[in-house]
Amino acid sequence: MLPDYSPDCKAEYTGRYKGRVVTAPRITLRELTLDDWPDVHRWGSLPEACRYEAWGPNTPDETRAFVSAAVADGFKRPRVRYAFAVTLPDGPRVIGLGELRVRDVQTRLGDIGYVVHPDFWQRGIGTEVGRALLAFGFKELKLHRITATCDPRNVASGRILQKIGMTYEGRLRRDRLLRDGWRDSDLYAILEDEWSADSPAAAGAG
């Protein structure tokens, strides 16, 4: 069931809405739509894709509910959640997801997260998604500080966060409950005066 939006918003919500677009050399981030859920489910249902996450492997209903909530959050005001589908130039297939959430509007704090279909791992896609999200957060939303967390066992994700210019700030102990028990989270962050459009952290995002 659609939220109680105006007819125009409902038309946008059901798939015709394109919204913001963030480009990078090899990928495009465009706002998620309800029609994207089958592509999202292609990785959301895979154990390897959610190994270090509290969600999944998803059922089709769980993936549809996630996509529906993410799209609906895009119409809330003030808006604090931006969910982007990651696509390649040669086709509409969604190969990943990037999210930015504004955690505190007044102090301009946000965080980012991303997931890429395992078929596209080790190709630098996650790095481009991370850089694009930082560019969007600092250039478009004028954020002051952006954070990200990852499971300490997820070495590849930690390397991506360092590569895009984020600084390791410490370990949050047993802060998330996964299927195999409580996990720690490594905290990374970058400040607005540490990021610029010409910095290595921004390379390839525009």
VENNORCOR-V546084 format. One line per field, one symbol per residue. ss: DSSP state (a for helix, b for strand, c for the rest). Layout:
ss = ???
//
This chain:
ss = ccccccaaaaaaaaaaccccbbbbccbbbbbccaaaaaaaaaaacccccccccccccccaaaaaaaaaaaaaacccccccbbbbbbbbccbbbbbbbbbbbbbbccccbbbbbbbbcaaaccccaaaaaaaaaaaaaaaaccccbbbbbbccccaaaaaaaaacccbbbbbbbbbbbbccbbbbbbbbbbbaaacccccaaaccbc
//
